[in-house]
Amino acid sequence: MTPTQLRRIRTRLTTFAEDLFQSFPRKDQRRWGHSYLRGLLLDGRRKSVQPMAARLARGDPDADADALEQALQQFVNQSPWDPVPVRRRLAERMTAAIGPAAWVIDDTGFPKFGRHSVGVAPQYCGALGKVANCQVGVSVHAVTDQASCPLDWQLFLPEEWDADLQRRRKAHVPADQRHRPKWQLALALLDELVAWGLAPPVVLADAAYGEVGEFRLGLEQRGLVYVVQVPGTLSAYPEDVVPELAAYAGRGRRPVPRYRQHRSSLRQLVLAASAQAATTVTWREGADGEQLASRFAALRVRPAGVKLRRATQGGQLAVRWLVAEWPAGEPEPVKYWLANLPETTPLEQLVGLAKLRWRVEHDYRELKDALGLDHFEGRSWLGWHHHVTLVSVAHAFVTLERLDPKPVRRPDHLPGIARAAIPGRLLGRHVSPLPAHPAPLDPMAAPSSPPNLTEYC
């Protein structure tokens, strides 16, 4: 976004920032929070503090770039404001604005050099597609096919950080923050959002979360509905298999009902149903305007992992949906999902929810490429959570601008199409709310290129 474009939306941005930063106890914190937002929204390759301060100073002849940099560094790294109330207000406002069809759980990597940035360790980095030195943040997003926004974040601490007291002290990691698996962090984020009075319509997650039986069990214990991707190697029984009671021999303990058949993998259950069980389903329009379609089979099964069997305490295993994507011409399914939606749920709804995860990759791309999510150069625990919170606020503002259907509300005196195009220019693509109008002629607009989201289609 250019300085001119930023000035045109200044009134709306100020009102939005005042709402989101109302929990800041001091006026100067709200002032620097607004400045940080403007720095994130301004055009520039790097969104770390020094280049943001330089760009902000160029737009103000009375500003001192060095003093501005020092103030922003102190605000994001050391100022004691609590990011949780900001994220709570963000979550409340964005769930109301978006009306999400689901919440998506995912995580993303922040590549780093050195070993002193909080939470950094050699671990799998999705941004690079390999094990690398990085931080990993777990997030929950509210999504529809038209819009999405991160609601809450938590930094993942690798096990090696539990015993490294020197690094913990330098990064100011709170004493109560220890290593927890990502699926536990995800459940804790859901608990926090629910404690704020919000409720997910459906929880979606990829196979890194879905394959963990404790994670799915945790969702069910919380009364949450889910559609999660899983590997085809997970074990299950067909729906009609039930515990059997062996005959009592007259001596010793009486037998108890238990499952006596051999378990099958999800892959084996779908293959047994054969490709004839698959039906062609379309779920959304792709980047080229064509409807995305594939073949899917849906079965009722009883997932039978060790943790699930122990949780039943000898009772019956719950019946769940197994959805498998089996494209035409493929010898076997390529993806699998488990869901606890009602038995009457149509296949089209199951597929639509399973495929809705693509919005999170869309969010991560915008958050990183346009708003500098992974540009933070600080090393502290609080600084990392401050930065991701502020980037999420900037992303929420852009999302609301894109969704705004009222062209008559334009205090910047721009024509309706040009005003609505501002957030699209920031993110390098045409704005979806006005598909009937021609694209505005803006020489500063970034060229549009369809994202590569094949993995999530």
C-alpha positions as CSV (number, residue, x, y, z in Angstrom):
1,M,0.0,0.0,0.0
2,T,1.4,3.4,-1.0
3,P,1.5,6.4,1.4
4,T,-1.2,8.0,-0.6
5,Q,-3.4,4.9,-0.4
6,L,-2.8,4.7,3.3
7,R,-3.8,8.3,3.8
8,R,-7.1,7.7,2.0
9,I,-8.1,4.9,4.4
10,R,-6.7,6.7,7.5
11,T,-10.0,7.4,9.2
12,R,-11.2,3.8,8.9
13,L,-7.8,2.4,10.0
14,T,-7.7,4.7,13.1
15,T,-11.2,3.7,14.1
16,F,-10.3,0.0,13.7
17,A,-7.1,0.4,15.6
18,E,-8.8,2.2,18.5
19,D,-11.3,-0.7,18.8
20,L,-8.6,-3.4,18.7
21,F,-6.2,-1.6,21.0
22,Q,-8.7,-0.4,23.6
23,S,-7.1,-2.8,26.2
24,F,-3.8,-0.9,26.1
25,P,-3.4,0.9,29.4
26,R,-1.4,3.8,28.0
27,K,-2.0,6.3,25.3
28,D,1.5,6.0,24.0
29,Q,1.1,2.2,23.5
30,R,-2.0,2.9,21.4
31,R,-0.1,5.5,19.4
32,W,2.8,3.1,18.6
33,G,0.4,0.3,17.9
34,H,-1.2,2.4,15.2
35,S,2.2,3.3,13.9
36,Y,3.2,-0.4,13.7
37,L,0.0,-1.2,11.8
38,R,0.8,1.5,9.3
39,G,4.3,0.2,8.9
40,L,3.0,-3.3,8.2
41,L,0.5,-2.0,5.6
42,L,3.0,0.2,3.7
43,D,4.7,-1.3,0.6
44,G,8.1,-2.7,1.2
45,R,10.0,-6.0,0.9
46,R,10.9,-6.2,4.6
47,K,8.5,-5.6,7.5
48,S,11.0,-5.7,10.4
49,V,11.2,-2.6,12.6
50,Q,14.1,-0.8,11.0
51,P,12.8,-0.6,7.4
52,M,9.2,0.0,8.7
53,A,10.5,3.0,10.7
54,A,12.4,4.3,7.7
55,R,9.3,4.2,5.5
56,L,7.1,5.8,8.1
57,A,9.6,8.6,8.6
58,R,9.7,9.3,4.8
59,G,6.0,10.1,5.0
60,D,6.4,12.6,7.9
61,P,8.9,15.5,7.4
62,D,9.0,16.0,11.2
63,A,9.8,12.4,12.1
64,D,13.2,11.2,13.3
65,A,13.8,7.7,11.8
66,D,16.2,6.6,14.5
67,A,13.9,7.7,17.3
68,L,10.9,6.1,15.6
69,E,12.9,2.8,15.2
70,Q,13.8,2.9,18.9
71,A,10.2,3.5,19.9
72,L,8.8,0.7,17.7
73,Q,11.5,-1.7,19.0
74,Q,10.6,-0.9,22.5
75,F,6.8,-1.2,21.8
76,V,7.0,-4.7,20.1
77,N,9.8,-6.3,22.1
78,Q,9.7,-4.9,25.7
79,S,6.4,-3.0,26.3
80,P,4.4,-5.0,28.8
81,W,1.0,-4.8,27.0
82,D,-0.9,-8.1,27.0
83,P,-1.6,-9.4,23.4
84,V,-4.3,-11.8,24.6
85,P,-7.1,-9.1,25.0
86,V,-6.2,-7.8,21.5
87,R,-6.6,-11.2,20.0
88,R,-9.8,-11.7,21.9
89,R,-11.3,-8.5,20.5
90,L,-9.9,-9.5,17.0
91,A,-11.6,-13.0,17.3
92,E,-14.9,-11.5,18.4
93,R,-15.0,-8.9,15.6
94,M,-13.8,-11.2,12.8
95,T,-16.1,-14.2,13.7
96,A,-19.0,-11.7,13.6
97,A,-17.8,-10.2,10.3
98,I,-16.9,-13.5,8.5
99,G,-19.6,-15.8,9.8
100,P,-17.2,-18.8,9.5
101,A,-18.2,-22.1,8.1
102,A,-15.4,-23.7,10.2
103,W,-12.3,-23.1,12.3
104,V,-9.0,-24.5,10.9
105,I,-6.1,-25.6,13.0
106,D,-2.7,-25.4,11.4
107,D,0.9,-24.4,12.0
108,T,3.6,-22.5,10.0
109,G,7.3,-22.2,10.1
110,F,9.5,-19.1,10.6
111,P,13.0,-19.8,9.1
112,K,15.8,-18.4,11.3
113,F,19.6,-18.1,11.5
114,G,21.3,-18.8,14.8
115,R,19.9,-20.5,17.9
116,H,18.8,-17.6,20.3
117,S,15.4,-16.6,18.8
118,V,12.7,-18.0,21.1
119,G,11.6,-21.5,20.2
120,V,14.1,-22.0,17.3
121,A,15.4,-25.5,16.7
122,P,16.0,-27.9,13.7
123,Q,12.5,-29.0,13.0
124,Y,10.2,-29.5,10.0
125,C,9.5,-26.1,8.3
126,G,6.5,-26.2,6.0
127,A,7.6,-22.9,4.4
128,L,10.8,-24.7,3.2
129,G,9.4,-28.2,2.8
130,K,12.2,-29.7,4.9
131,V,13.8,-29.9,8.3
132,A,15.5,-26.5,9.0
133,N,16.4,-24.1,11.7
134,C,13.1,-22.4,12.4
135,Q,10.3,-21.4,14.8
136,V,6.8,-22.9,14.5
137,G,3.6,-21.1,15.4
138,V,0.3,-22.9,15.9
139,S,-2.8,-21.0,14.8
140,V,-6.6,-21.2,14.6
141,H,-8.4,-19.5,11.7
142,A,-12.0,-18.6,11.0
143,V,-12.7,-19.6,7.4
144,T,-15.3,-19.5,4.6
145,D,-14.6,-20.0,0.9
146,Q,-14.7,-16.2,0.5
147,A,-12.7,-14.9,3.6
148,S,-10.6,-16.0,6.5
149,C,-8.5,-14.7,9.3
150,P,-6.3,-16.0,12.1
151,L,-8.0,-15.8,15.5
152,D,-5.4,-17.0,18.0
153,W,-1.7,-18.0,18.1
154,Q,0.8,-19.9,20.3
155,L,4.5,-20.5,19.7
156,F,5.7,-24.1,19.8
157,L,8.6,-24.8,22.2
158,P,10.7,-27.7,21.2
159,E,11.8,-30.1,24.0
160,E,15.4,-28.9,24.0
161,W,14.2,-25.5,25.3
162,D,12.9,-27.0,28.5
163,A,16.3,-27.7,29.9
164,D,18.2,-24.8,28.3
165,L,17.9,-22.2,31.1
166,Q,20.3,-19.8,29.5
167,R,18.3,-19.5,26.3
168,R,15.0,-19.4,28.2
169,R,16.3,-16.5,30.4
170,K,17.6,-14.5,27.4
171,A,14.4,-15.0,25.5
172,H,12.3,-14.2,28.6
173,V,10.3,-17.4,28.3
174,P,7.7,-17.6,31.2
175,A,8.4,-20.3,33.7
176,D,5.0,-22.0,33.0
177,Q,5.7,-22.3,29.3
178,R,7.1,-25.8,28.6
179,H,7.2,-28.1,25.6
180,R,3.8,-29.4,24.6
181,P,2.9,-31.3,21.4
182,K,1.3,-29.1,18.8
183,W,-2.0,-31.0,19.1
184,Q,-2.1,-30.0,22.8
185,L,-1.4,-26.4,21.9
186,A,-4.2,-26.6,19.4
187,L,-6.7,-27.9,22.0
188,A,-5.5,-25.1,24.4
189,L,-6.2,-22.5,21.7
190,L,-9.7,-23.9,21.2
191,D,-10.3,-23.8,24.9
192,E,-9.2,-20.2,25.1
193,L,-11.5,-19.2,22.2
194,V,-14.4,-21.0,23.8
195,A,-13.7,-19.2,27.1
196,W,-14.1,-16.0,25.2
197,G,-17.6,-16.9,24.3
198,L,-16.9,-18.2,20.8
199,A,-17.8,-21.5,19.3
200,P,-16.5,-23.3,16.2
201,P,-19.1,-24.5,13.7
202,V,-16.7,-27.3,12.7
203,V,-13.0,-27.9,13.4
204,L,-10.7,-28.8,10.5
205,A,-7.1,-29.9,10.6
206,D,-4.6,-31.7,8.4
207,A,-3.2,-35.2,9.0
208,A,-0.4,-34.0,11.4
209,Y,-3.2,-33.4,13.9
210,G,-5.9,-35.8,12.6
211,E,-3.7,-38.8,12.9
212,V,-3.3,-38.3,16.7
213,G,-6.0,-40.2,18.5
214,E,-5.7,-38.1,21.6
215,F,-6.4,-35.0,19.5
216,R,-9.6,-36.4,18.0
217,L,-10.6,-37.7,21.4
218,G,-10.0,-34.2,22.9
219,L,-12.3,-32.6,20.4
220,E,-15.0,-35.1,21.1
221,Q,-14.7,-34.7,24.9
222,R,-15.2,-31.0,24.3
223,G,-18.3,-31.6,22.3
224,L,-16.7,-30.2,19.1
225,V,-17.6,-31.3,15.6
226,Y,-14.7,-32.0,13.3
227,V,-13.5,-33.1,9.9
228,V,-9.8,-34.0,10.0
229,Q,-7.5,-35.4,7.4
230,V,-5.8,-38.7,8.4
231,P,-3.4,-41.2,6.9
232,G,-4.9,-44.3,5.3
233,T,-2.9,-46.5,7.7
234,L,-5.1,-45.7,10.8
235,S,-7.0,-48.8,12.0
236,A,-10.8,-49.1,12.1
237,Y,-13.7,-51.6,12.1
238,P,-16.6,-51.6,9.7
239,E,-19.8,-50.1,11.2
240,D,-21.5,-53.5,11.8
241,V,-18.7,-54.9,13.9
242,V,-19.6,-54.9,17.6
243,P,-18.0,-56.3,20.8
244,E,-18.7,-60.0,21.3
245,L,-19.0,-61.9,24.6
246,A,-17.2,-65.2,24.8
247,A,-18.8,-68.2,26.5
248,Y,-18.0,-68.6,30.2
249,A,-16.0,-71.7,30.9
250,G,-17.2,-71.9,34.5
251,R,-13.9,-71.0,36.1
252,G,-12.0,-67.7,36.7
253,R,-13.2,-64.2,35.8
254,R,-16.2,-64.0,33.6
255,P,-15.4,-62.7,30.1
256,V,-16.3,-59.2,29.1
257,P,-17.4,-58.1,25.6
258,R,-14.6,-57.1,23.3
259,Y,-13.8,-56.7,19.7
260,R,-12.6,-60.1,18.4
261,Q,-12.2,-59.4,14.7
262,H,-9.0,-58.2,13.2
263,R,-8.8,-54.5,12.6
264,S,-8.4,-53.1,9.1
265,S,-6.7,-49.9,7.9
266,L,-8.9,-47.1,6.5
267,R,-7.3,-47.8,3.1
268,Q,-8.3,-51.5,3.2
269,L,-11.9,-50.6,4.2
270,V,-12.3,-48.2,1.2
271,L,-10.6,-50.7,-1.2
272,A,-13.0,-53.3,0.0
273,A,-15.9,-51.1,-1.0
274,S,-14.3,-50.8,-4.4
275,A,-14.1,-47.7,-6.7
276,Q,-17.8,-48.2,-7.6
277,A,-18.6,-46.6,-4.2
278,A,-17.0,-43.3,-5.3
279,T,-19.2,-40.4,-6.5
280,T,-18.1,-37.3,-8.4
281,V,-18.5,-34.2,-6.2
282,T,-17.7,-30.5,-7.0
283,W,-16.8,-28.2,-4.1
284,R,-15.8,-24.8,-5.3
285,E,-14.6,-22.7,-8.2
286,G,-10.9,-22.8,-8.9
287,A,-8.5,-20.0,-9.9
288,D,-9.3,-20.5,-13.6
289,G,-13.0,-20.3,-13.1
290,E,-13.6,-24.0,-13.5
291,Q,-15.4,-26.0,-10.9
292,L,-13.0,-28.2,-8.9
293,A,-14.2,-31.8,-8.9
294,S,-13.1,-35.3,-7.9
295,R,-14.5,-38.7,-6.9
296,F,-15.2,-39.4,-3.3
297,A,-16.4,-42.4,-1.2
298,A,-18.0,-42.1,2.2
299,L,-18.3,-45.0,4.7
300,R,-19.4,-45.4,8.2
301,V,-16.6,-46.9,10.3
302,R,-15.4,-47.4,13.9
303,P,-11.9,-45.9,14.4
304,A,-10.0,-48.3,16.6
305,G,-6.7,-46.9,17.7
306,V,-5.2,-47.9,21.0
307,K,-6.2,-44.6,22.8
308,L,-9.7,-44.8,21.5
309,R,-10.2,-48.4,22.6
310,R,-8.9,-47.6,26.1
311,A,-11.3,-44.6,26.3
312,T,-14.3,-46.8,25.7
313,Q,-13.5,-49.0,28.8
314,G,-14.9,-52.1,27.1
315,G,-17.9,-50.3,25.5
316,Q,-18.6,-49.9,21.8
317,L,-16.4,-47.7,19.6
318,A,-18.1,-44.7,18.1
319,V,-19.2,-44.7,14.5
320,R,-17.6,-42.0,12.4
321,W,-17.6,-40.9,8.8
322,L,-14.7,-42.0,6.6
323,V,-14.3,-39.9,3.5
324,A,-11.8,-40.9,0.8
325,E,-10.8,-39.0,-2.3
326,W,-10.4,-41.5,-5.1
327,P,-9.8,-39.7,-8.4
328,A,-10.8,-41.4,-11.6
329,G,-8.0,-43.4,-13.0
330,E,-6.2,-43.8,-9.7
331,P,-5.7,-47.4,-8.4
332,E,-6.6,-46.3,-4.8
333,P,-7.7,-43.3,-2.8
334,V,-5.2,-40.4,-2.4
335,K,-6.6,-38.7,0.8
336,Y,-8.7,-39.7,3.8
337,W,-10.7,-37.8,6.4
338,L,-12.5,-38.8,9.6
339,A,-15.6,-36.8,10.7
340,N,-18.0,-36.9,13.6
341,L,-20.8,-35.1,11.8
342,P,-24.3,-36.7,12.0
343,E,-25.2,-39.8,10.0
344,T,-27.5,-37.7,7.8
345,T,-24.8,-35.4,6.6
346,P,-24.7,-35.2,2.8
347,L,-21.5,-36.2,1.0
348,E,-21.3,-32.8,-0.6
349,Q,-21.1,-31.1,2.8
350,L,-18.5,-33.5,4.0
351,V,-16.3,-32.8,1.0
352,G,-16.9,-29.1,1.1
353,L,-15.6,-29.0,4.7
354,A,-12.7,-31.3,4.1
355,K,-11.5,-29.1,1.2
356,L,-12.0,-25.8,3.1
357,R,-8.5,-26.0,4.6
358,W,-7.1,-24.2,1.5
359,R,-8.0,-20.9,3.0
360,V,-5.3,-21.3,5.7
361,E,-2.5,-21.5,3.1
362,H,-4.0,-18.4,1.5
363,D,-3.8,-16.7,4.9
364,Y,-0.2,-17.7,5.5
365,R,0.8,-16.5,2.1
366,E,-0.8,-13.1,2.6
367,L,0.4,-12.8,6.2
368,K,4.0,-13.5,5.1
369,D,4.3,-12.0,1.7
370,A,2.3,-8.9,2.2
371,L,2.4,-8.2,5.9
372,G,5.7,-9.5,7.2
373,L,4.6,-12.3,9.5
374,D,8.0,-14.0,9.3
375,H,10.1,-10.8,9.2
376,F,10.3,-10.3,13.0
377,E,13.9,-10.0,14.1
378,G,13.4,-9.9,17.9
379,R,14.2,-12.9,20.1
380,S,11.8,-12.7,23.0
381,W,8.7,-14.7,23.8
382,L,6.6,-11.6,24.3
383,G,8.0,-9.9,21.2
384,W,7.1,-12.9,19.0
385,H,3.5,-12.9,20.3
386,H,3.2,-9.1,20.0
387,H,4.3,-9.3,16.4
388,V,2.0,-12.1,15.2
389,T,-0.9,-10.4,17.0
390,L,-0.2,-7.1,15.3
391,V,0.2,-8.8,11.9
392,S,-3.1,-10.5,12.5
393,V,-4.8,-7.2,13.2
394,A,-3.4,-5.7,10.0
395,H,-4.7,-8.8,8.1
396,A,-8.1,-8.4,9.7
397,F,-8.3,-4.8,8.6
398,V,-7.5,-5.7,5.0
399,T,-10.0,-8.6,5.1
400,L,-12.8,-6.2,6.4
401,E,-11.9,-3.7,3.6
402,R,-12.2,-6.5,1.1
403,L,-15.6,-7.6,2.4
404,D,-17.1,-4.1,2.7
405,P,-20.1,-4.1,0.3
406,K,-20.9,-0.4,0.7
407,P,-19.3,1.7,-2.0
408,V,-21.2,4.8,-0.9
409,R,-19.2,4.9,2.4
410,R,-16.1,6.6,1.1
411,P,-14.8,9.5,3.2
412,D,-11.6,9.4,1.1
413,H,-13.7,10.7,-1.9
414,L,-12.5,7.8,-4.1
415,P,-14.9,6.2,-6.6
416,G,-16.5,3.1,-5.2
417,I,-14.5,0.6,-7.3
418,A,-11.1,2.3,-6.6
419,R,-11.8,2.5,-2.9
420,A,-12.7,-1.1,-2.7
421,A,-9.7,-2.1,-4.7
422,I,-7.2,-0.7,-2.1
423,P,-7.0,-3.9,0.0
424,G,-6.7,-6.0,-3.2
425,R,-3.7,-3.9,-4.3
426,L,-2.1,-4.5,-1.0
427,L,-2.3,-8.2,-1.5
428,G,-1.5,-8.2,-5.2
429,R,-4.9,-9.4,-6.5
430,H,-8.3,-8.2,-7.7
431,V,-11.0,-7.8,-5.1
432,S,-13.6,-10.5,-5.0
433,P,-16.7,-8.4,-3.7
434,L,-17.0,-6.6,-7.1
435,P,-16.7,-9.3,-9.7
436,A,-19.2,-7.6,-12.0
437,H,-17.0,-4.5,-12.5
438,P,-13.9,-4.2,-14.6
439,A,-10.6,-4.2,-12.8
440,P,-9.4,-0.7,-11.9
441,L,-6.5,0.7,-14.0
442,D,-3.8,1.2,-11.4
443,P,-0.2,1.3,-12.5
444,M,0.9,0.6,-8.9
445,A,-1.2,-2.5,-8.5
446,A,0.8,-5.7,-8.3
447,P,0.3,-8.2,-11.1
448,S,-2.3,-10.9,-10.3
449,S,-1.1,-14.5,-10.3
450,P,-3.2,-17.5,-9.3
451,P,-1.8,-19.3,-6.2
452,N,-0.5,-22.8,-6.4
453,L,-2.9,-24.6,-4.0
454,T,-2.9,-28.0,-5.7
455,E,-2.2,-29.8,-2.4
456,Y,-5.4,-28.4,-0.9
457,C,-7.7,-28.7,-3.8
